[in-house]
């Protein structure tokens, strides 16, 4: 830029001065034409820059005290988190995921009559099919041929299942498979446009977030796990959108590895209604750790499927079908309710003509079911658990 004729600009220069607070910091100030070190007054005073001297080590080992300095560089002291001269902040290394808690310090005692209750639920489940039996996350793999695709389809189905009914999840997995050309593979998902995935799963809960999670998890599998589903709980929960419940269920269905219990809202709700936790657990994770401390290992793999189906057909979140459940008649459910049906008459007045007689018709109809709590069994107290909303 040309200087205007006749305009004179006073000459200034930088004066360096070592900081009294930090000897490794050099301060620079503008010298006024008068020779003092005070900066010239201005309408909008600017903050002085502090420059930190950065030594560049080219030889030796700093840790052992054997090194020599060949050159020095300067970098603004304010950019502590930036590399010298880079102008950008280096990315932080990813934090290691916290290990999933596997055991209680003091095991929870096994509830009385738990095996009798378990066997009764299993017998009822054998007579009444539930949506999880044909559309659960463990069924997604049967439409794939390649073993890796089977495992990947299982993981994707589990990631989509949160806050979503089995029927909707199953349909979304099928739409993904069709969109990818007939197979749900890792490479097909990574090659697909984001809108293709979103269009296929837009009926499931939180589908926008799950679209991102699925894409990110697929990339992690390719980069860090040799394009396959990992075999440990801690590795699985390190994937975006995957929690402990999904991790345990994925190991069961994808690898046939039994290292814990997958606890969802059904298992959490039903085991609390059965008073299997004292005091009652507040989260599914508390429920899982309690169950794993006393339930024999051979039941860990099947209890989720068993209780999910039981919760879908019998032990509903609201209005449980205690009239169909045998646990009440056996006096082994502390939360059993007696269903009482009442009948009422409703009168309807019909006029044939204005001058004609009035005709009244009485219709007897069943009213809404009333749920009354039964007296508690001798070995349990009445339930005070409020059912949670069904999110599966």
C-alpha positions as a printed NumPy array, in Angstrom:
array([[  0.   ,   0.   ,   0.   ],
       [  1.445,   3.437,  -1.002],
       [  2.073,   5.97 ,   1.705],
       [  0.214,   9.273,   1.349],
       [  2.44 ,  12.181,   0.336],
       [  3.248,  14.539,   3.125],
       [  2.339,  11.978,   5.778],
       [  5.039,  11.105,   8.206],
       [  5.015,   7.952,  10.257],
       [  7.158,   7.832,  13.377],
       [  9.671,   5.037,  13.389],
       [  9.146,   2.369,  15.998],
       [ 10.936,  -0.769,  16.947],
       [ 10.328,  -3.827,  19.146],
       [ 12.066,  -4.033,  22.488],
       [ 12.477,  -7.545,  23.962],
       [ 12.284,  -8.111,  27.675],
       [ 12.381, -11.306,  29.719],
       [  9.246, -12.035,  31.719],
       [  9.705, -11.835,  35.478],
       [  7.015, -14.477,  36.006],
       [  8.345, -17.045,  33.558],
       [ 12.004, -16.928,  32.435],
       [ 11.152, -19.002,  29.33 ],
       [  8.818, -16.252,  28.066],
       [ 10.123, -13.225,  26.158],
       [  7.931, -10.104,  26.079],
       [  8.012,  -7.632,  23.192],
       [  6.867,  -4.019,  23.476],
       [  6.691,  -1.136,  21.028],
       [  9.136,   1.722,  21.652],
       [  7.613,   5.202,  21.337],
       [  9.429,   7.908,  19.344],
       [ 10.168,   9.536,  22.705],
       [ 12.252,   6.487,  23.631],
       [ 10.115,   5.165,  26.47 ],
       [  8.803,   1.624,  26.508],
       [  5.187,   2.503,  27.097],
       [  2.879,   1.807,  24.176],
       [  1.305,   4.736,  22.372],
       [ -2.261,   5.473,  23.482],
       [ -4.944,   4.534,  21.015],
       [ -8.714,   4.478,  20.836],
       [ -8.81 ,   0.676,  21.069],
       [ -5.769,  -0.611,  22.936],
       [ -4.528,  -4.005,  21.785],
       [ -3.279,  -6.704,  24.072],
       [  0.446,  -7.286,  24.002],
       [  1.583, -10.568,  22.58 ],
       [  3.777, -12.79 ,  24.638],
       [  6.189, -14.928,  22.681],
       [  7.542, -18.105,  24.166],
       [ 10.92 , -19.379,  23.07 ],
       [ 10.673, -22.99 ,  21.971],
       [ 13.841, -25.032,  21.823],
       [ 14.23 , -27.544,  19.038],
       [ 16.148, -30.592,  20.159],
       [ 17.964, -32.306,  17.327],
       [ 20.301, -34.607,  19.164],
       [ 20.357, -36.708,  22.247],
       [ 17.76 , -37.855,  24.741],
       [ 16.026, -35.184,  26.861],
       [ 14.903, -37.755,  29.426],
       [ 18.517, -38.708,  30.139],
       [ 19.739, -35.089,  30.193],
       [ 21.912, -35.602,  27.1  ],
       [ 20.822, -33.265,  24.346],
       [ 22.026, -30.241,  22.388],
       [ 20.173, -27.316,  20.899],
       [ 20.865, -26.337,  17.306],
       [ 18.181, -23.729,  16.721],
       [ 15.39 , -21.836,  18.383],
       [ 11.884, -21.057,  17.221],
       [  9.301, -18.728,  18.628],
       [  5.625, -19.432,  19.095],
       [  2.866, -17.345,  20.692],
       [  2.482, -18.31 ,  24.329],
       [ -1.317, -18.17 ,  24.042],
       [ -1.317, -21.119,  21.631],
       [ -0.373, -23.651,  24.265],
       [ -2.46 , -26.397,  22.737],
       [ -1.08 , -25.898,  19.221],
       [  2.051, -27.126,  17.588],
       [  4.675, -24.47 ,  16.916],
       [  4.056, -22.995,  13.498],
       [  1.223, -25.404,  12.656],
       [ -1.711, -23.041,  13.207],
       [ -4.063, -25.895,  14.229],
       [ -4.742, -27.877,  17.366],
       [ -3.703, -31.527,  17.132],
       [ -6.505, -34.014,  17.68 ],
       [ -6.593, -35.647,  21.06 ],
       [ -6.044, -39.358,  21.269],
       [ -9.341, -41.201,  21.842],
       [-10.034, -42.098,  25.429],
       [-10.132, -45.758,  26.283],
       [-13.661, -46.916,  27.08 ],
       [-14.396, -47.776,  30.668],
       [-14.5  , -51.48 ,  31.346],
       [-17.991, -52.878,  31.853],
       [-18.497, -53.944,  35.455],
       [-18.798, -57.698,  35.665],
       [-19.384, -58.626,  39.305],
       [-20.634, -57.407,  42.667],
       [-18.245, -57.238,  45.583],
       [-20.851, -59.076,  47.646],
       [-23.135, -61.402,  45.612],
       [-26.867, -60.76 ,  45.826],
       [-28.687, -63.684,  47.497],
       [-30.755, -65.899,  45.219],
       [-34.492, -65.146,  45.606],
       [-36.702, -67.777,  47.128],
       [-38.665, -69.895,  44.619],
       [-36.842, -68.32 ,  41.657],
       [-36.425, -71.652,  39.832],
       [-40.124, -72.49 ,  40.181],
       [-40.977, -69.061,  38.782],
       [-38.471, -69.411,  35.943],
       [-39.813, -72.803,  34.876],
       [-43.419, -71.547,  34.954],
       [-42.536, -68.61 ,  32.703],
       [-40.74 , -70.964,  30.347],
       [-43.786, -73.228,  30.151],
       [-46.089, -70.283,  29.38 ],
       [-43.706, -69.004,  26.712],
       [-43.769, -72.389,  24.986],
       [-47.539, -72.068,  24.519],
       [-47.752, -68.405,  23.529],
       [-45.4  , -67.153,  20.768],
       [-44.156, -63.562,  20.986],
       [-42.807, -61.11 ,  18.36 ],
       [-39.234, -61.642,  19.605],
       [-39.446, -65.312,  18.562],
       [-39.673, -64.5  ,  14.841],
       [-38.493, -60.886,  14.559],
       [-35.918, -60.504,  17.334],
       [-32.399, -59.231,  16.763],
       [-31.   , -62.747,  16.889],
       [-33.034, -63.693,  13.801],
       [-31.443, -61.124,  11.445],
       [-28.448, -63.362,  10.757],
       [-30.485, -66.198,   9.268],
       [-31.05 , -64.258,   6.033],
       [-27.304, -64.017,   5.395],
       [-24.952, -66.681,   4.089],
       [-21.485, -65.309,   4.84 ],
       [-20.456, -65.698,   8.528],
       [-19.152, -62.124,   8.72 ],
       [-22.362, -60.787,   7.246],
       [-24.331, -62.812,   9.799],
       [-22.426, -61.163,  12.64 ],
       [-22.67 , -57.706,  11.097],
       [-26.43 , -58.051,  10.502],
       [-26.843, -59.042,  14.162],
       [-24.97 , -55.954,  15.337],
       [-26.912, -53.605,  13.028],
       [-30.219, -55.111,  14.138],
       [-29.303, -54.58 ,  17.799],
       [-28.274, -50.978,  17.162],
       [-31.628, -50.292,  15.493],
       [-33.672, -52.037,  18.192],
       [-33.292, -49.413,  20.923],
       [-36.601, -47.623,  21.6  ],
       [-38.181, -49.611,  18.752],
       [-40.569, -52.567,  18.538],
       [-39.274, -55.825,  17.089],
       [-41.669, -55.619,  14.137],
       [-40.314, -52.207,  13.103],
       [-36.686, -53.232,  13.602],
       [-37.117, -56.378,  11.514],
       [-38.711, -54.408,   8.672],
       [-35.898, -51.818,   8.759],
       [-33.214, -54.522,   8.536],
       [-35.008, -56.057,   5.548],
       [-35.2  , -52.66 ,   3.82 ],
       [-31.475, -52.133,   4.391],
       [-30.742, -55.527,   2.893],
       [-32.805, -54.721,  -0.208],
       [-31.198, -51.267,  -0.538],
       [-27.74 , -52.874,  -0.477],
       [-28.551, -55.336,  -3.217],
       [-29.715, -58.338,  -1.203],
       [-27.081, -58.664,   1.519],
       [-26.333, -56.649,   4.639],
       [-22.543, -56.453,   4.513],
       [-20.004, -54.048,   5.95 ],
       [-18.639, -53.012,   2.553],
       [-22.131, -52.392,   1.167],
       [-23.025, -50.142,   4.075],
       [-19.798, -48.139,   3.816],
       [-20.318, -47.664,   0.074],
       [-23.937, -46.52 ,   0.471],
       [-24.96 , -42.881,   0.549],
       [-26.231, -41.606,   3.872],
       [-29.724, -40.914,   2.514],
       [-30.037, -44.553,   1.39 ],
       [-29.488, -45.753,   4.951],
       [-31.772, -43.074,   6.377],
       [-34.605, -43.925,   3.952],
       [-34.433, -47.592,   4.955],
       [-34.486, -47.084,   8.729],
       [-36.623, -43.943,   9.085],
       [-39.37 , -45.858,  10.914],
       [-37.209, -46.798,  13.891],
       [-36.806, -44.574,  16.93 ],
       [-34.072, -41.907,  16.707],
       [-33.306, -42.931,  13.122],
       [-31.216, -39.848,  12.321],
       [-28.837, -40.514,  15.186],
       [-28.737, -44.228,  14.417],
       [-27.838, -43.485,  10.794],
       [-24.722, -41.717,  12.016],
       [-23.925, -44.392,  14.61 ],
       [-24.181, -47.227,  12.101],
       [-21.897, -45.517,   9.604],
       [-19.343, -44.625,  12.289],
       [-19.431, -48.114,  13.794],
       [-18.957, -49.714,  10.37 ],
       [-15.893, -47.561,   9.733],
       [-14.47 , -48.524,  13.139],
       [-14.977, -52.2  ,  12.339],
       [-13.081, -51.767,   9.086],
       [-10.246, -49.714,  10.572],
       [ -9.75 , -51.369,  13.967],
       [-11.31 , -54.848,  13.909],
       [-10.393, -56.339,  10.527],
       [-13.903, -55.685,   9.133],
       [-15.532, -58.01 ,  11.647],
       [-17.548, -57.774,  14.848],
       [-15.247, -57.811,  17.917],
       [-15.353, -60.642,  20.434],
       [-15.228, -58.778,  23.746],
       [-17.722, -56.63 ,  25.636],
       [-15.301, -53.738,  26.137],
       [-14.485, -53.586,  22.42 ],
       [-18.152, -53.679,  21.478],
       [-19.149, -50.856,  23.823],
       [-16.36 , -48.732,  22.326],
       [-18.422, -48.58 ,  19.116],
       [-20.767, -45.586,  18.703],
       [-24.324, -46.367,  19.785],
       [-23.509, -49.703,  21.454],
       [-24.139, -50.212,  25.179],
       [-23.642, -53.173,  27.534],
       [-27.033, -54.731,  26.746],
       [-26.286, -54.793,  23.008],
       [-22.745, -55.997,  23.629],
       [-23.793, -59.059,  25.654],
       [-26.628, -59.926,  23.249],
       [-24.313, -59.525,  20.266],
       [-21.781, -61.909,  21.759],
       [-24.567, -64.432,  22.413],
       [-26.056, -64.285,  18.914],
       [-23.008, -63.508,  16.77 ],
       [-20.243, -65.503,  18.449],
       [-22.097, -67.865,  20.826],
       [-20.037, -66.408,  23.679],
       [-21.739, -66.364,  27.087],
       [-20.081, -63.849,  29.4  ],
       [-23.077, -62.016,  30.856],
       [-26.763, -61.109,  30.654],
       [-28.323, -58.687,  28.195],
       [-30.788, -56.671,  30.298],
       [-33.37 , -54.487,  28.578],
       [-36.52 , -52.837,  29.954],
       [-38.46 , -56.121,  29.931],
       [-35.902, -57.972,  32.052],
       [-35.526, -54.935,  34.31 ],
       [-39.291, -54.537,  34.788],
       [-40.212, -58.197,  35.249],
       [-37.423, -59.146,  37.655],
       [-38.344, -56.166,  39.826],
       [-42.014, -57.152,  39.776],
       [-40.946, -60.61 ,  40.889],
       [-38.975, -59.02 ,  43.759],
       [-35.733, -60.61 ,  42.628],
       [-33.811, -57.481,  43.702],
       [-33.694, -56.2  ,  47.261],
       [-33.691, -53.269,  47.284],
       [-35.291, -52.774,  43.837],
       [-32.822, -51.807,  41.128],
       [-33.109, -48.428,  39.458],
       [-31.335, -49.098,  36.143],
       [-30.929, -52.065,  33.777],
       [-27.216, -52.113,  34.582],
       [-27.925, -52.588,  38.29 ],
       [-30.343, -55.352,  37.366],
       [-27.739, -57.076,  35.202],
       [-25.05 , -57.095,  37.877],
       [-27.485, -58.363,  40.514],
       [-28.735, -61.166,  38.271],
       [-25.243, -62.223,  37.227],
       [-24.213, -62.519,  40.879],
       [-26.692, -65.306,  41.707],
       [-28.299, -66.678,  38.512],
       [-26.434, -69.785,  37.29 ],
       [-24.343, -69.147,  34.176],
       [-26.283, -71.608,  32.03 ],
       [-29.319, -69.296,  32.241],
       [-27.48 , -66.1  ,  31.283],
       [-27.867, -66.588,  27.548],
       [-31.574, -67.474,  27.428],
       [-33.092, -65.253,  30.109],
       [-33.284, -62.172,  27.897],
       [-35.186, -63.929,  25.109],
       [-37.414, -65.652,  27.661],
       [-38.407, -62.52 ,  29.59 ],
       [-38.681, -60.256,  26.545],
       [-41.322, -62.557,  25.051],
       [-43.02 , -62.853,  28.444],
       [-43.113, -59.059,  28.683],
       [-44.528, -58.707,  25.182],
       [-47.422, -61.121,  25.753],
       [-48.079, -61.436,  29.504],
       [-46.27 , -59.011,  31.816],
       [-47.025, -55.849,  29.858],
       [-45.742, -52.467,  31.098],
       [-49.317, -51.229,  31.603],
       [-52.252, -53.537,  32.217],
       [-50.373, -56.836,  32.65 ],
       [-52.388, -59.913,  31.667],
       [-52.432, -61.5  ,  35.087],
       [-55.65 , -63.305,  34.055],
       [-53.555, -65.411,  31.635],
       [-50.469, -65.811,  33.826],
       [-50.129, -68.896,  36.012],
       [-47.726, -67.223,  38.471],
       [-50.667, -65.649,  40.272],
       [-52.599, -68.866,  40.715],
       [-49.419, -70.555,  41.961],
       [-48.965, -67.735,  44.509],
       [-45.379, -67.153,  43.41 ],
       [-45.723, -63.656,  41.946],
       [-45.677, -60.935,  44.615],
       [-47.122, -58.424,  42.129],
       [-50.012, -60.583,  40.899],
       [-53.292, -58.805,  40.271],
       [-56.806, -60.278,  40.15 ],
       [-58.783, -59.312,  37.053],
       [-62.462, -58.703,  37.794],
       [-64.9  , -58.321,  34.914],
       [-68.026, -56.273,  35.605],
       [-71.101, -56.038,  33.42 ],
       [-73.409, -53.048,  33.078],
       [-76.638, -52.187,  31.306],
       [-76.972, -49.257,  28.941],
       [-80.406, -47.919,  27.996],
       [-81.02 , -46.524,  24.499],
       [-84.217, -44.587,  23.747],
       [-85.604, -44.932,  20.223],
       [-88.41 , -42.732,  18.808],
       [-90.263, -44.143,  15.825],
       [-92.47 , -41.064,  15.277],
       [-93.161, -37.88 ,  17.165],
       [-96.622, -39.04 ,  18.121],
       [-95.659, -42.658,  18.611],
       [-94.602, -44.414,  21.825],
       [-91.027, -44.318,  23.126],
       [-89.081, -47.593,  22.979],
       [-86.248, -48.31 ,  25.415],
       [-83.69 , -51.022,  24.648],
       [-81.361, -52.259,  27.391],
       [-77.951, -53.511,  26.159],
       [-75.696, -55.449,  28.474],
       [-72.008, -54.948,  27.782],
       [-68.715, -55.744,  29.465],
       [-66.966, -52.785,  31.017],
       [-63.291, -52.084,  31.275],
       [-61.282, -54.639,  33.22 ],
       [-60.536, -53.743,  36.822],
       [-57.182, -54.757,  38.27 ],
       [-57.142, -55.423,  42.001],
       [-54.05 , -56.419,  43.907],
       [-54.121, -59.842,  45.489],
       [-52.88 , -60.363,  49.032],
       [-49.165, -60.959,  48.998],
       [-47.878, -64.504,  49.135],
       [-46.405, -65.714,  52.423],
       [-42.844, -65.267,  51.229],
       [-43.092, -61.856,  49.508],
       [-44.468, -58.367,  49.986],
       [-46.778, -56.486,  47.659],
       [-45.156, -54.826,  44.68 ],
       [-44.645, -51.076,  44.649],
       [-42.808, -50.903,  41.32 ],
       [-44.262, -48.551,  38.726],
       [-43.949, -50.141,  35.261],
       [-41.646, -48.385,  32.844],
       [-42.692, -47.551,  29.266],
       [-41.967, -50.303,  26.801],
       [-39.09 , -49.259,  24.549],
       [-38.356, -52.48 ,  22.733]])
